[in-house]
Amino acid sequence: MDPKAGNPDKYGGIKTRFEGIGYRFYFRIILGAVLLSATYCPGQEKQVVHSYQTWMQYYGQATLNAKWSWQFDGGFRWKESFRENSAYLVRSSIGYAPAPNMRFAAGLAHLGLFIQDSLSRVELRPFQEFQLTQPFQKFSLVHRYRLEERIFYPVSDGHIQATDRFNFRFRYAAFFRIPLFKLSRENPEAVFLLELGDEIFLNFGSQVTRTYFDQNRLLVSPTFRFDKTFAVSLTWNNQFASMPAPSSYAHNQVFWLQVKHQLDFSKKKAATD
């Protein structure tokens, strides 16, 4: 789960015109994404590789002023109980919020992919996204639409080679954020939350010829929010993804530790003015 939605629990009375549609409509969207990914589940002619992975990731968000923010994150991924390296990721973006419950952002990610503990491919990934948070009475619903431009570079003998592949990828994520109980009587911001959601990834572009389906993630994320600035999520990610070989898929059970930190530089700037 991405912490970049900020604090969606309060919006100063601002309502969006989408609220009248109701959360049941968006629950159906999430359910539909899960069912769509299920069409790629094992069948008579499909091969599925099962694995267990561990991901650790730090997310930071720095508020620059009332409209602008800086998002950054980085993490590492392992397979089979830390016995094999899988991938690393660093990413950064600048966000603009025309309203407290919505944000446009653009940024760049850098990834490295490993095969048998050797770096085999790196990727540069410019991206643009729109995020909308809808507050309801007892929970909030977060939508994220992201477009990625993926540029791949093979690695040979430890040296990055010229790019050999490019494609676009569209991602849609929707998840519910449900506060369950307080962690402290003295600190009302200390809350235990449950985040439930789904994210589907679709490839497109002239070099995409085999399958448009990239992957689907079903996410269950218990979250300890200790205050407005710091939270830890223990996320289960049920990931189903296509592989390069025809009719081959990966079904990954992922434990995903997420540390989320928010900074507010706008207050520091106001104090020095």
Phi, psi and omega in degrees: 000143185263126179281001191287359175287349182074214180259105187269004190283334184225141180223024175060033177085358180286130178244151175256152182287352180278347187295330183294343179293325177093148184291337181298325178298317182285331173299322178294325177298314179298314179299320179297321178295320178296316180294325177297317178294332180293338178293347177258010181287170187303136175224193185293330185248011181252145177248130183236127177260125181259141178206162175245133183230159175232125178244140172231133187212139175251131177243131176235146173222125180248119176279121181269319173200194186296336184249327190252146179212162178238124179249141180208145178205162178201151181194174179224151183230139179234159174248153170051063173057049175071008183280342183217130176293143180243308184194158167233160184210133167229143188205148179209148179206161173248131183244147176234127184247101177290340176216159184298338184252016177215151181209136168260145181212155174215141183195196184217137175241151175231129182231152171232134182246136184250146169232120183052047175068008176248136178295121185247338184199142172240159184221135167257135189222083168298149180208157175227144182211158172231133181232134181231131177244126179252116177275131171246184188296316185239004179200176174230158180235124184249130174245138174226126177247122184227135174247128182240142173249107190260119180245118186255141178230118176291154178243127180231125180054037177082003182245134179284128182264179178294152181300141181235359182200146177214138171203163174267156173218131177256135179234133172234124178238139174221129178211148177270139175243113190239108173291129183256313179200162179276147178266346183209139174284328182280330184244101182294343180279348179277108189222145170263125183241157171240124179249127182234130181191185181212146175224129178247142183240130181231129178271149169202162183136167186295335181268000177268110184239338188266306183212140176275338179285126178259302179192167173222139178239122172259122193240132172233120193225090169295133188229130173260108176260109187279330173198193182293341190252348188216132180211154177229130179244137175249093194258136169259124182243110176267100190253129175237121189223149174282153178243165184300324182288143180301140177059029178241136184221157177244130174247109186248130170263115190242127165267124190235106177272121183237124175252126189238127187226131179242134178243151180231095178279345181294325179291321179295321179294318181295325181291333181267350181289000000 
